[in-house]
């Protein structure tokens, strides 16, 4: 409720507008909305306050900063939306690296559309501390996707009158992930001498599995009779803080930390979505190579004895310890630098793009079947991700169409021209004799 307190002054009377509200802690607070010399103006302020209260649009006064607000909002958002650990870690990283340093100390209720516009203008000219490059469109998009729903929840909980994020979402980068052709992959596999790296590359490319999925394969994932591998786990390094905030029900195993007081731990967890969980057929050559790997692991287990750490992993160090996904990248990049082959440099994740591209072309554009291999959320996501492949395939398809569509027409034209020539010969005896003489000469 709001009321007017009339007070006598030297020049007449003043009118103080006072209203009550319940704060976020459930306590009733009384606050002044200002003092006026005009009673009519005071009544207008009261009417405005009471109307907003009636419509549930009244903004509860708060001195909370943007950083304080988002530090409270992030855990709630993560739990209600079922964020994966990686999503939570990414959000926390973006806030600490790009948002808090710029506007973190600004009171939440002082943020305006102009403030947000200036924030993104500044971010577009900011360079990454790690790479020295300007922030990518994907990074800017990630920041946008945090701020917009974050401030919208502030509006919903009556901490803001309107959402200050009113600009358009930054466009993602158009640069495609580099990948190899089938011929390039064949050359690489023919030249990788290290057996473990060879199997990693072979598996990642032909199964189109992600780095974490590849290194999470356990022996029970392989169906030797059917020739399939089940993708249902992923290996991931997770911040301890993220595990504390989110449920650990998806974690299958926590591996012992090798660094004392480490802020993160390596875990084996379920894949993030139902679509990611899949069983895929693998090539006979890969199956044969996996058999050899199984024999090698058995030898390592016997050699290390009690010191062997048996986690049933297909890809592991000699003593059984897991191979972190980033180690695959390190080994693969180093091999490319030392190979001396005339192949474009790609990331380990580029092998997934390589396999997907090859499958798409071999399937003649059967997106649904390829999606079953890759575990993408939808056919649309697959096509959006691999539109470079689609473009190349469309060019090839257009050529096939042209060959099929116009070949008969061209043949018909040639036949008509030949018929016209015969008719001319019949009508012109001199022309007929000249042609016969030419044929006899040759």
VODRENKOL-793983 format. One record per residue (C-alpha): residue number from 1; residue in three letters; x, z, y. Coordinates in Angstrom, 1 decimal. Layout:
k NUM | r ala | X X | Z Z | Y Y
...
This chain:
k 1 | r unk | X 0.0 | Z 0.0 | Y 0.0
k 2 | r unk | X 1.0 | Z -0.6 | Y 3.6
k 3 | r unk | X 0.1 | Z 1.4 | Y 6.7
k 4 | r unk | X 0.8 | Z 1.6 | Y 10.4
k 5 | r unk | X 2.4 | Z 4.7 | Y 12.0
k 6 | r unk | X 1.6 | Z 4.9 | Y 15.7
k 7 | r unk | X 4.1 | Z 6.6 | Y 17.9
k 8 | r unk | X 4.1 | Z 7.4 | Y 21.6
k 9 | r unk | X 7.0 | Z 6.0 | Y 23.7
k 10 | r unk | X 8.0 | Z 6.0 | Y 27.3
k 11 | r unk | X 6.4 | Z 2.7 | Y 27.8
k 12 | r unk | X 3.3 | Z 3.2 | Y 25.8
k 13 | r unk | X 3.1 | Z 3.1 | Y 22.0
k 14 | r unk | X 5.1 | Z 1.6 | Y 19.1
k 15 | r unk | X 3.7 | Z 0.7 | Y 15.7
k 16 | r unk | X 5.9 | Z 1.1 | Y 12.6
k 17 | r unk | X 4.8 | Z -0.7 | Y 9.4
k 18 | r unk | X 5.5 | Z 1.3 | Y 6.3
k 19 | r unk | X 4.8 | Z 0.3 | Y 2.7
k 20 | r unk | X 5.2 | Z 1.7 | Y -0.8
k 21 | r unk | X 6.5 | Z 0.0 | Y -3.8
k 22 | r unk | X 7.8 | Z 0.8 | Y -7.3
k 23 | r unk | X 11.4 | Z -0.2 | Y -7.8
k 24 | r unk | X 13.0 | Z -1.6 | Y -11.0
k 25 | r unk | X 13.6 | Z 1.9 | Y -12.3
k 26 | r unk | X 9.9 | Z 2.8 | Y -12.0
k 27 | r unk | X 10.4 | Z 5.1 | Y -8.9
k 28 | r unk | X 8.0 | Z 4.9 | Y -6.0
k 29 | r unk | X 9.9 | Z 4.0 | Y -2.8
k 30 | r unk | X 8.7 | Z 4.0 | Y 0.8
k 31 | r unk | X 10.2 | Z 1.5 | Y 3.2
k 32 | r unk | X 9.8 | Z 0.4 | Y 6.8
k 33 | r unk | X 9.0 | Z -3.3 | Y 7.5
k 34 | r unk | X 9.9 | Z -2.9 | Y 11.2
k 35 | r unk | X 8.6 | Z -1.4 | Y 14.4
k 36 | r unk | X 6.5 | Z -3.4 | Y 16.9
k 37 | r unk | X 5.1 | Z -2.9 | Y 20.4
k 38 | r unk | X 2.2 | Z -5.2 | Y 19.6
k 39 | r unk | X -0.4 | Z -3.6 | Y 17.2
k 40 | r unk | X -1.8 | Z -7.1 | Y 16.4
k 41 | r unk | X 1.6 | Z -8.2 | Y 15.2
k 42 | r unk | X 2.0 | Z -5.1 | Y 13.1
k 43 | r unk | X -1.4 | Z -5.7 | Y 11.5
k 44 | r unk | X -0.3 | Z -9.3 | Y 10.7
k 45 | r unk | X 2.9 | Z -8.0 | Y 8.9
k 46 | r unk | X 0.7 | Z -5.5 | Y 6.9
k 47 | r unk | X -1.7 | Z -8.3 | Y 5.9
k 48 | r unk | X 1.3 | Z -10.5 | Y 4.8
k 49 | r unk | X 2.7 | Z -7.7 | Y 2.7
k 50 | r unk | X -0.6 | Z -6.7 | Y 1.1
k 51 | r unk | X -1.4 | Z -10.4 | Y 0.3
k 52 | r unk | X 2.0 | Z -10.8 | Y -1.5
k 53 | r unk | X 1.4 | Z -7.6 | Y -3.4
k 54 | r unk | X -2.1 | Z -8.8 | Y -4.4
k 55 | r unk | X -0.7 | Z -12.2 | Y -5.6
k 56 | r unk | X 2.2 | Z -10.4 | Y -7.4
k 57 | r unk | X 4.6 | Z -12.3 | Y -5.1
k 58 | r unk | X 6.0 | Z -9.3 | Y -3.3
k 59 | r unk | X 9.8 | Z -9.2 | Y -3.5
k 60 | r unk | X 11.2 | Z -5.7 | Y -4.3
k 61 | r unk | X 14.0 | Z -4.9 | Y -1.8
k 62 | r unk | X 17.4 | Z -4.6 | Y -3.4
k 63 | r unk | X 21.0 | Z -4.4 | Y -2.4
k 64 | r unk | X 22.1 | Z -5.8 | Y -5.8
k 65 | r unk | X 24.9 | Z -8.4 | Y -5.6
k 66 | r unk | X 24.8 | Z -11.8 | Y -7.4
k 67 | r unk | X 27.5 | Z -10.5 | Y -9.8
k 68 | r unk | X 25.6 | Z -7.3 | Y -10.6
k 69 | r unk | X 22.4 | Z -9.3 | Y -11.2
k 70 | r unk | X 24.0 | Z -11.9 | Y -13.6
k 71 | r unk | X 25.9 | Z -9.2 | Y -15.5
k 72 | r unk | X 22.5 | Z -7.7 | Y -16.3
k 73 | r unk | X 20.8 | Z -11.0 | Y -16.8
k 74 | r unk | X 23.2 | Z -12.7 | Y -19.2
k 75 | r unk | X 22.8 | Z -10.2 | Y -22.2
k 76 | r unk | X 19.0 | Z -10.3 | Y -21.9
k 77 | r unk | X 19.0 | Z -14.1 | Y -21.7
k 78 | r unk | X 21.3 | Z -14.4 | Y -24.7
k 79 | r unk | X 19.2 | Z -12.2 | Y -26.8
k 80 | r unk | X 15.8 | Z -13.7 | Y -25.9
k 81 | r unk | X 17.0 | Z -17.2 | Y -26.2
k 82 | r unk | X 19.0 | Z -16.6 | Y -29.4
k 83 | r unk | X 22.3 | Z -17.9 | Y -28.0
k 84 | r unk | X 25.2 | Z -18.5 | Y -30.3
k 85 | r unk | X 28.4 | Z -16.6 | Y -29.8
k 86 | r unk | X 30.1 | Z -19.6 | Y -28.3
k 87 | r unk | X 27.2 | Z -20.1 | Y -25.8
k 88 | r unk | X 27.5 | Z -16.5 | Y -24.6
k 89 | r unk | X 31.3 | Z -16.8 | Y -24.3
k 90 | r unk | X 31.0 | Z -20.0 | Y -22.4
k 91 | r unk | X 28.5 | Z -18.5 | Y -20.0
k 92 | r unk | X 30.6 | Z -15.5 | Y -19.3
k 93 | r unk | X 33.7 | Z -17.6 | Y -18.8
k 94 | r unk | X 31.9 | Z -19.9 | Y -16.2
k 95 | r unk | X 30.6 | Z -16.9 | Y -14.3
k 96 | r unk | X 33.9 | Z -15.2 | Y -14.1
k 97 | r unk | X 35.9 | Z -18.3 | Y -13.3
k 98 | r unk | X 33.7 | Z -20.2 | Y -10.9
k 99 | r unk | X 30.7 | Z -18.2 | Y -9.7
k 100 | r unk | X 31.8 | Z -14.6 | Y -9.1
k 101 | r unk | X 34.9 | Z -15.5 | Y -7.1
k 102 | r unk | X 32.8 | Z -17.7 | Y -4.7
k 103 | r unk | X 29.4 | Z -15.8 | Y -4.3
k 104 | r unk | X 29.6 | Z -12.8 | Y -6.6
k 105 | r unk | X 29.7 | Z -10.3 | Y -3.8
k 106 | r unk | X 26.8 | Z -11.8 | Y -1.9
k 107 | r unk | X 23.6 | Z -9.8 | Y -2.0
k 108 | r unk | X 21.2 | Z -11.4 | Y -4.3
k 109 | r unk | X 18.4 | Z -11.5 | Y -1.7
k 110 | r unk | X 20.7 | Z -13.2 | Y 0.8
k 111 | r unk | X 21.3 | Z -16.3 | Y -1.4
k 112 | r unk | X 19.7 | Z -19.5 | Y 0.0
k 113 | r unk | X 19.5 | Z -23.2 | Y -1.0
k 114 | r unk | X 22.3 | Z -23.8 | Y 1.6
k 115 | r unk | X 24.5 | Z -21.2 | Y -0.1
k 116 | r unk | X 24.1 | Z -23.0 | Y -3.4
k 117 | r unk | X 24.7 | Z -26.4 | Y -1.9
k 118 | r unk | X 27.9 | Z -25.2 | Y -0.3
k 119 | r unk | X 28.9 | Z -23.6 | Y -3.6
k 120 | r unk | X 28.7 | Z -26.9 | Y -5.5
k 121 | r unk | X 30.4 | Z -28.8 | Y -2.7
k 122 | r unk | X 33.3 | Z -26.5 | Y -3.1
k 123 | r unk | X 33.3 | Z -26.6 | Y -6.9
k 124 | r unk | X 33.5 | Z -30.4 | Y -6.8
k 125 | r unk | X 36.8 | Z -30.2 | Y -5.0
k 126 | r unk | X 38.1 | Z -27.3 | Y -7.2
k 127 | r unk | X 40.8 | Z -27.9 | Y -9.8
k 128 | r unk | X 41.1 | Z -26.2 | Y -13.1
k 129 | r unk | X 43.8 | Z -23.6 | Y -13.4
k 130 | r unk | X 44.7 | Z -24.8 | Y -16.9
k 131 | r unk | X 44.7 | Z -28.6 | Y -16.5
k 132 | r unk | X 45.1 | Z -29.1 | Y -12.8
k 133 | r unk | X 42.2 | Z -31.6 | Y -13.0
k 134 | r unk | X 39.0 | Z -31.4 | Y -11.0
k 135 | r unk | X 36.2 | Z -29.6 | Y -12.7
k 136 | r unk | X 34.4 | Z -32.0 | Y -15.0
k 137 | r unk | X 30.7 | Z -33.0 | Y -14.7
k 138 | r unk | X 30.1 | Z -31.1 | Y -17.9
k 139 | r unk | X 31.5 | Z -27.9 | Y -16.4
k 140 | r unk | X 29.5 | Z -28.3 | Y -13.2
k 141 | r unk | X 26.4 | Z -29.0 | Y -15.3
k 142 | r unk | X 27.1 | Z -25.8 | Y -17.3
k 143 | r unk | X 27.2 | Z -23.8 | Y -14.1
k 144 | r unk | X 24.0 | Z -25.4 | Y -12.9
k 145 | r unk | X 22.3 | Z -24.6 | Y -16.2
k 146 | r unk | X 23.2 | Z -20.9 | Y -15.7
k 147 | r unk | X 22.3 | Z -20.5 | Y -12.1
k 148 | r unk | X 18.9 | Z -22.3 | Y -12.1
k 149 | r unk | X 17.2 | Z -20.2 | Y -14.9
k 150 | r unk | X 19.0 | Z -17.1 | Y -13.7
k 151 | r unk | X 17.6 | Z -17.3 | Y -10.3
k 152 | r unk | X 14.2 | Z -18.4 | Y -11.6
k 153 | r unk | X 14.1 | Z -15.2 | Y -13.6
k 154 | r unk | X 14.8 | Z -13.3 | Y -10.4
k 155 | r unk | X 11.8 | Z -15.0 | Y -8.9
k 156 | r unk | X 9.7 | Z -14.1 | Y -11.9
k 157 | r unk | X 10.8 | Z -10.4 | Y -11.7
k 158 | r unk | X 10.0 | Z -10.3 | Y -8.0
k 159 | r unk | X 13.7 | Z -10.0 | Y -6.9
k 160 | r unk | X 13.6 | Z -13.4 | Y -5.0
k 161 | r unk | X 10.9 | Z -15.3 | Y -3.2
k 162 | r unk | X 12.1 | Z -18.7 | Y -4.3
k 163 | r unk | X 14.7 | Z -20.3 | Y -6.5
k 164 | r unk | X 17.7 | Z -21.2 | Y -4.3
k 165 | r unk | X 18.9 | Z -23.9 | Y -6.8
k 166 | r unk | X 17.1 | Z -26.9 | Y -5.4
k 167 | r unk | X 19.7 | Z -29.5 | Y -5.8
k 168 | r unk | X 19.8 | Z -32.1 | Y -8.6
k 169 | r unk | X 21.8 | Z -31.3 | Y -11.7
k 170 | r unk | X 25.3 | Z -32.7 | Y -11.6
k 171 | r unk | X 25.7 | Z -35.7 | Y -13.9
k 172 | r unk | X 27.8 | Z -35.4 | Y -17.0
k 173 | r unk | X 31.1 | Z -37.3 | Y -17.3
k 174 | r unk | X 30.7 | Z -40.8 | Y -18.7
k 175 | r unk | X 34.1 | Z -40.8 | Y -20.4
k 176 | r unk | X 33.7 | Z -41.2 | Y -24.1
k 177 | r unk | X 35.7 | Z -39.3 | Y -26.8
k 178 | r unk | X 38.4 | Z -41.5 | Y -28.2
k 179 | r unk | X 38.1 | Z -42.5 | Y -31.8
k 180 | r unk | X 39.7 | Z -44.8 | Y -34.5
k 181 | r unk | X 38.3 | Z -47.8 | Y -36.2
k 182 | r unk | X 38.1 | Z -48.0 | Y -40.0
k 183 | r unk | X 41.4 | Z -49.9 | Y -40.1
k 184 | r unk | X 43.2 | Z -47.3 | Y -37.9
k 185 | r unk | X 41.9 | Z -44.5 | Y -40.1
k 186 | r unk | X 43.2 | Z -46.3 | Y -43.1
k 187 | r unk | X 46.7 | Z -46.7 | Y -41.5
k 188 | r unk | X 46.8 | Z -43.0 | Y -40.6
k 189 | r unk | X 45.8 | Z -41.8 | Y -44.1
k 190 | r unk | X 48.4 | Z -44.1 | Y -45.6
k 191 | r unk | X 51.1 | Z -42.5 | Y -43.4
k 192 | r unk | X 50.4 | Z -38.8 | Y -43.3
k 193 | r unk | X 52.9 | Z -37.2 | Y -45.7
k 194 | r unk | X 51.8 | Z -33.5 | Y -45.3
k 195 | r unk | X 49.3 | Z -33.0 | Y -48.1
k 196 | r unk | X 47.3 | Z -30.3 | Y -46.3
k 197 | r unk | X 47.1 | Z -32.2 | Y -43.1
k 198 | r unk | X 46.2 | Z -35.4 | Y -45.0
k 199 | r unk | X 43.3 | Z -33.6 | Y -46.7
k 200 | r unk | X 42.1 | Z -32.1 | Y -43.4
k 201 | r unk | X 42.1 | Z -35.5 | Y -41.7
k 202 | r unk | X 40.5 | Z -37.2 | Y -44.7
k 203 | r unk | X 37.8 | Z -34.5 | Y -45.0
k 204 | r unk | X 37.0 | Z -34.3 | Y -41.2
k 205 | r unk | X 36.7 | Z -38.1 | Y -40.9
k 206 | r unk | X 34.7 | Z -38.9 | Y -44.0
k 207 | r unk | X 32.4 | Z -35.9 | Y -44.0
k 208 | r unk | X 32.0 | Z -36.1 | Y -40.1
k 209 | r unk | X 32.2 | Z -32.3 | Y -40.1
k 210 | r unk | X 33.2 | Z -30.3 | Y -37.0
k 211 | r unk | X 36.6 | Z -28.5 | Y -36.9
k 212 | r unk | X 35.0 | Z -25.1 | Y -37.6
k 213 | r unk | X 32.9 | Z -26.5 | Y -40.4
k 214 | r unk | X 35.8 | Z -28.2 | Y -42.0
k 215 | r unk | X 38.0 | Z -25.1 | Y -42.1
k 216 | r unk | X 35.1 | Z -23.0 | Y -43.3
k 217 | r unk | X 34.6 | Z -25.0 | Y -46.6
k 218 | r unk | X 34.7 | Z -22.7 | Y -49.6
k 219 | r unk | X 35.1 | Z -23.8 | Y -53.2
k 220 | r unk | X 31.4 | Z -23.1 | Y -54.0
k 221 | r unk | X 30.4 | Z -25.6 | Y -51.4
k 222 | r unk | X 31.6 | Z -28.5 | Y -53.6
k 223 | r unk | X 29.4 | Z -29.9 | Y -56.3
k 224 | r unk | X 31.9 | Z -31.7 | Y -58.5
k 225 | r unk | X 29.2 | Z -33.4 | Y -60.7
k 226 | r unk | X 27.1 | Z -34.7 | Y -57.8
k 227 | r unk | X 30.1 | Z -35.5 | Y -55.6
k 228 | r unk | X 28.7 | Z -33.6 | Y -52.6
k 229 | r unk | X 29.9 | Z -30.9 | Y -50.2
k 230 | r unk | X 27.6 | Z -28.3 | Y -48.6
k 231 | r unk | X 28.1 | Z -27.7 | Y -44.9
k 232 | r unk | X 26.6 | Z -24.3 | Y -44.2
k 233 | r unk | X 29.3 | Z -22.2 | Y -42.6
k 234 | r unk | X 31.7 | Z -22.4 | Y -39.7
k 235 | r unk | X 35.0 | Z -20.7 | Y -38.8
k 236 | r unk | X 35.1 | Z -19.4 | Y -35.2
k 237 | r unk | X 37.0 | Z -17.0 | Y -33.0
k 238 | r unk | X 34.5 | Z -14.8 | Y -31.2
k 239 | r unk | X 34.9 | Z -12.2 | Y -28.4
k 240 | r unk | X 34.3 | Z -8.7 | Y -29.6
k 241 | r unk | X 32.1 | Z -8.2 | Y -26.6
k 242 | r unk | X 29.9 | Z -11.1 | Y -27.7
k 243 | r unk | X 29.4 | Z -9.5 | Y -31.1
k 244 | r unk | X 28.4 | Z -6.2 | Y -29.5
k 245 | r unk | X 25.8 | Z -8.0 | Y -27.3
k 246 | r unk | X 24.3 | Z -10.2 | Y -30.0
k 247 | r unk | X 23.1 | Z -9.6 | Y -33.5
k 248 | r unk | X 25.8 | Z -10.0 | Y -36.2
k 249 | r unk | X 23.3 | Z -11.1 | Y -38.9
k 250 | r unk | X 24.8 | Z -14.6 | Y -38.9
k 251 | r unk | X 28.3 | Z -13.3 | Y -39.6
k 252 | r unk | X 29.4 | Z -13.7 | Y -43.3
k 253 | r unk | X 32.9 | Z -12.3 | Y -43.0
k 254 | r unk | X 35.2 | Z -10.8 | Y -40.4
k 255 | r unk | X 38.9 | Z -11.6 | Y -41.0
k 256 | r unk | X 41.5 | Z -8.9 | Y -40.3
k 257 | r unk | X 43.0 | Z -9.3 | Y -36.9
k 258 | r unk | X 46.8 | Z -10.1 | Y -36.8
k 259 | r unk | X 47.1 | Z -8.9 | Y -33.2
k 260 | r unk | X 46.7 | Z -5.3 | Y -32.3
k 261 | r unk | X 43.9 | Z -4.6 | Y -29.8
k 262 | r unk | X 42.9 | Z -8.2 | Y -29.7
k 263 | r unk | X 39.8 | Z -8.9 | Y -27.6
k 264 | r unk | X 38.6 | Z -11.5 | Y -30.2
k 265 | r unk | X 38.2 | Z -11.8 | Y -33.9
k 266 | r unk | X 38.1 | Z -14.6 | Y -36.4
k 267 | r unk | X 34.8 | Z -14.8 | Y -38.3
k 268 | r unk | X 33.1 | Z -16.9 | Y -40.9
k 269 | r unk | X 29.5 | Z -17.4 | Y -39.9
k 270 | r unk | X 26.4 | Z -19.4 | Y -40.7
k 271 | r unk | X 26.1 | Z -22.8 | Y -38.9
k 272 | r unk | X 24.2 | Z -22.6 | Y -35.7
k 273 | r unk | X 21.0 | Z -24.6 | Y -36.5
k 274 | r unk | X 18.9 | Z -25.7 | Y -39.5
k 275 | r unk | X 19.9 | Z -29.3 | Y -38.7
k 276 | r unk | X 23.6 | Z -28.4 | Y -38.9
k 277 | r unk | X 23.1 | Z -27.1 | Y -42.5
k 278 | r unk | X 23.4 | Z -30.1 | Y -44.8
k 279 | r unk | X 24.7 | Z -31.4 | Y -48.1
k 280 | r unk | X 26.5 | Z -34.7 | Y -47.9
k 281 | r unk | X 28.0 | Z -37.1 | Y -50.4
k 282 | r unk | X 31.8 | Z -37.5 | Y -50.3
k 283 | r unk | X 34.0 | Z -40.4 | Y -51.5
k 284 | r unk | X 35.5 | Z -40.3 | Y -55.0
k 285 | r unk | X 39.0 | Z -40.4 | Y -53.4
k 286 | r unk | X 38.3 | Z -37.3 | Y -51.3
k 287 | r unk | X 36.9 | Z -35.6 | Y -54.4
k 288 | r unk | X 40.1 | Z -36.4 | Y -56.3
k 289 | r unk | X 42.2 | Z -35.1 | Y -53.4
k 290 | r unk | X 40.1 | Z -31.8 | Y -53.4
k 291 | r unk | X 40.8 | Z -31.4 | Y -57.1
k 292 | r unk | X 44.5 | Z -31.6 | Y -56.4
k 293 | r unk | X 44.1 | Z -29.1 | Y -53.6
k 294 | r unk | X 42.3 | Z -26.7 | Y -56.0
k 295 | r unk | X 45.3 | Z -26.8 | Y -58.3
k 296 | r unk | X 47.7 | Z -26.2 | Y -55.5
k 297 | r unk | X 45.7 | Z -23.2 | Y -54.3
k 298 | r unk | X 45.7 | Z -21.8 | Y -57.8
k 299 | r unk | X 49.5 | Z -22.1 | Y -57.9
k 300 | r unk | X 49.8 | Z -20.3 | Y -54.5
k 301 | r unk | X 47.5 | Z -17.5 | Y -55.7
k 302 | r unk | X 49.7 | Z -17.0 | Y -58.8
k 303 | r unk | X 52.9 | Z -17.1 | Y -56.7
k 304 | r unk | X 51.8 | Z -14.5 | Y -54.1
k 305 | r unk | X 50.0 | Z -12.3 | Y -56.6
k 306 | r unk | X 48.6 | Z -9.1 | Y -54.9
k 307 | r unk | X 49.8 | Z -10.4 | Y -51.5
k 308 | r unk | X 47.5 | Z -13.4 | Y -51.7
k 309 | r unk | X 44.4 | Z -13.0 | Y -49.5
k 310 | r unk | X 41.6 | Z -14.6 | Y -51.5
k 311 | r unk | X 38.7 | Z -15.7 | Y -49.3
k 312 | r unk | X 37.8 | Z -18.6 | Y -51.5
k 313 | r unk | X 38.7 | Z -21.0 | Y -48.7
k 314 | r unk | X 39.5 | Z -24.7 | Y -49.4
k 315 | r unk | X 41.7 | Z -24.9 | Y -46.3
k 316 | r unk | X 44.0 | Z -21.9 | Y -46.0
k 317 | r unk | X 47.6 | Z -21.0 | Y -45.5
k 318 | r unk | X 49.8 | Z -20.6 | Y -48.5
k 319 | r unk | X 49.0 | Z -16.9 | Y -48.7
k 320 | r unk | X 45.2 | Z -17.5 | Y -48.5
k 321 | r unk | X 44.7 | Z -16.7 | Y -44.8
k 322 | r unk | X 42.2 | Z -18.9 | Y -42.9
k 323 | r unk | X 43.3 | Z -21.8 | Y -40.8
k 324 | r unk | X 42.0 | Z -21.5 | Y -37.2
k 325 | r unk | X 40.4 | Z -24.7 | Y -35.9
k 326 | r unk | X 42.8 | Z -24.9 | Y -33.0
k 327 | r unk | X 45.7 | Z -25.0 | Y -35.5
k 328 | r unk | X 44.2 | Z -28.2 | Y -37.0
k 329 | r unk | X 44.3 | Z -29.7 | Y -33.5
k 330 | r unk | X 48.0 | Z -28.6 | Y -33.0
k 331 | r unk | X 49.1 | Z -30.1 | Y -36.3
k 332 | r unk | X 47.2 | Z -33.3 | Y -35.8
k 333 | r unk | X 48.5 | Z -33.9 | Y -32.2
k 334 | r unk | X 52.1 | Z -33.2 | Y -33.4
k 335 | r unk | X 51.8 | Z -35.6 | Y -36.2
k 336 | r unk | X 50.5 | Z -38.4 | Y -33.9
k 337 | r unk | X 53.4 | Z -37.8 | Y -31.5
k 338 | r unk | X 56.0 | Z -38.0 | Y -34.4
k 339 | r unk | X 54.4 | Z -40.8 | Y -36.5
k 340 | r unk | X 55.7 | Z -43.7 | Y -34.5
k 341 | r unk | X 52.5 | Z -45.6 | Y -35.3
k 342 | r unk | X 50.8 | Z -47.8 | Y -32.8
k 343 | r unk | X 47.5 | Z -45.9 | Y -32.8
k 344 | r unk | X 45.5 | Z -44.5 | Y -29.9
k 345 | r unk | X 45.9 | Z -40.8 | Y -29.5
k 346 | r unk | X 42.7 | Z -38.9 | Y -30.5
k 347 | r unk | X 41.8 | Z -35.2 | Y -30.8
k 348 | r unk | X 41.0 | Z -33.6 | Y -34.2
k 349 | r unk | X 37.4 | Z -33.6 | Y -33.1
k 350 | r unk | X 37.8 | Z -37.4 | Y -32.5
k 351 | r unk | X 37.9 | Z -37.7 | Y -36.3
k 352 | r unk | X 34.2 | Z -36.7 | Y -36.4
k 353 | r unk | X 33.5 | Z -39.4 | Y -33.9
k 354 | r unk | X 35.6 | Z -41.8 | Y -36.0
k 355 | r unk | X 33.6 | Z -41.0 | Y -39.1
k 356 | r unk | X 30.3 | Z -41.2 | Y -37.4
k 357 | r unk | X 31.1 | Z -44.5 | Y -35.8
k 358 | r unk | X 32.2 | Z -46.0 | Y -39.2
k 359 | r unk | X 29.1 | Z -44.7 | Y -40.9
k 360 | r unk | X 26.8 | Z -46.1 | Y -38.2
k 361 | r unk | X 28.3 | Z -49.6 | Y -38.5
k 362 | r unk | X 28.4 | Z -49.6 | Y -42.3
k 363 | r unk | X 24.7 | Z -48.5 | Y -42.3
k 364 | r unk | X 23.8 | Z -51.3 | Y -39.9
k 365 | r unk | X 22.4 | Z -48.9 | Y -37.4
k 366 | r unk | X 20.5 | Z -46.6 | Y -39.8
k 367 | r unk | X 20.5 | Z -43.7 | Y -37.4
k 368 | r unk | X 18.4 | Z -41.3 | Y -39.5
k 369 | r unk | X 20.8 | Z -41.6 | Y -42.5
k 370 | r unk | X 23.8 | Z -41.1 | Y -40.3
k 371 | r unk | X 22.2 | Z -38.0 | Y -38.7
k 372 | r unk | X 21.9 | Z -36.5 | Y -42.2
k 373 | r unk | X 25.7 | Z -36.7 | Y -42.4
k 374 | r unk | X 26.6 | Z -35.5 | Y -39.0
k 375 | r unk | X 24.0 | Z -32.7 | Y -38.6
k 376 | r unk | X 23.0 | Z -33.6 | Y -35.1
k 377 | r unk | X 19.9 | Z -31.9 | Y -33.8
k 378 | r unk | X 18.0 | Z -35.2 | Y -33.5
k 379 | r unk | X 18.5 | Z -39.0 | Y -33.6
k 380 | r unk | X 18.3 | Z -39.1 | Y -29.8
k 381 | r unk | X 21.2 | Z -36.6 | Y -29.5
k 382 | r unk | X 23.2 | Z -38.7 | Y -32.0
k 383 | r unk | X 22.6 | Z -41.9 | Y -30.0
k 384 | r unk | X 23.3 | Z -40.3 | Y -26.7
k 385 | r unk | X 26.6 | Z -39.0 | Y -28.0
k 386 | r unk | X 27.7 | Z -42.3 | Y -29.6
k 387 | r unk | X 26.2 | Z -44.8 | Y -27.2
k 388 | r unk | X 29.6 | Z -46.6 | Y -27.1
k 389 | r unk | X 29.2 | Z -47.4 | Y -30.8
k 390 | r unk | X 25.6 | Z -48.6 | Y -30.1
k 391 | r unk | X 26.8 | Z -50.9 | Y -27.3
k 392 | r unk | X 29.4 | Z -52.5 | Y -29.6
k 393 | r unk | X 26.9 | Z -52.9 | Y -32.4
k 394 | r unk | X 24.4 | Z -54.4 | Y -30.0
k 395 | r unk | X 26.9 | Z -57.1 | Y -29.0
k 396 | r unk | X 27.5 | Z -57.9 | Y -32.6
k 397 | r unk | X 23.8 | Z -58.0 | Y -33.3
k 398 | r unk | X 23.2 | Z -60.3 | Y -30.3
k 399 | r unk | X 25.8 | Z -62.7 | Y -31.7
k 400 | r unk | X 24.2 | Z -62.7 | Y -35.1
k 401 | r unk | X 20.8 | Z -63.4 | Y -33.5
k 402 | r unk | X 22.3 | Z -66.3 | Y -31.5
k 403 | r unk | X 23.9 | Z -67.7 | Y -34.7
k 404 | r unk | X 20.6 | Z -67.5 | Y -36.6
k 405 | r unk | X 18.3 | Z -68.5 | Y -33.8
k 406 | r unk | X 20.2 | Z -71.5 | Y -32.4
k 407 | r unk | X 22.0 | Z -72.8 | Y -35.5
k 408 | r unk | X 18.9 | Z -74.7 | Y -36.8
k 409 | r unk | X 18.2 | Z -76.0 | Y -33.3
k 410 | r unk | X 21.8 | Z -77.3 | Y -32.9
k 411 | r unk | X 21.6 | Z -79.0 | Y -36.3
k 412 | r unk | X 18.3 | Z -80.6 | Y -35.5
k 413 | r unk | X 19.8 | Z -82.0 | Y -32.2
k 414 | r unk | X 22.7 | Z -83.5 | Y -34.2
k 415 | r unk | X 20.3 | Z -85.1 | Y -36.7
k 416 | r unk | X 18.3 | Z -86.6 | Y -33.9
k 417 | r unk | X 21.4 | Z -88.0 | Y -32.3
k 418 | r unk | X 22.4 | Z -89.6 | Y -35.6
k 419 | r unk | X 19.0 | Z -91.2 | Y -36.0
k 420 | r unk | X 19.2 | Z -92.7 | Y -32.5
k 421 | r unk | X 22.6 | Z -94.1 | Y -33.4
k 422 | r unk | X 21.3 | Z -95.8 | Y -36.5
k 423 | r unk | X 18.4 | Z -97.3 | Y -34.6
k 424 | r unk | X 20.8 | Z -98.7 | Y -32.0
k 425 | r unk | X 23.0 | Z -100.3 | Y -34.7
k 426 | r unk | X 19.9 | Z -102.0 | Y -36.3
k 427 | r unk | X 18.9 | Z -103.5 | Y -33.0
k 428 | r unk | X 22.5 | Z -104.7 | Y -32.0
k 429 | r unk | X 24.2 | Z -107.0 | Y -34.6
k 430 | r unk | X 27.4 | Z -107.1 | Y -32.5
k 431 | r unk | X 27.6 | Z -103.3 | Y -32.5
k 432 | r unk | X 27.0 | Z -103.3 | Y -36.2
k 433 | r unk | X 29.9 | Z -105.7 | Y -36.8
k 434 | r unk | X 32.3 | Z -103.8 | Y -34.6
k 435 | r unk | X 31.6 | Z -100.5 | Y -36.5
k 436 | r unk | X 32.2 | Z -102.3 | Y -39.9
k 437 | r unk | X 35.5 | Z -103.8 | Y -38.6
k 438 | r unk | X 36.6 | Z -100.3 | Y -37.5
k 439 | r unk | X 35.7 | Z -98.8 | Y -40.9
k 440 | r unk | X 37.6 | Z -101.5 | Y -42.8
k 441 | r unk | X 40.6 | Z -101.1 | Y -40.6
k 442 | r unk | X 40.8 | Z -97.4 | Y -41.5
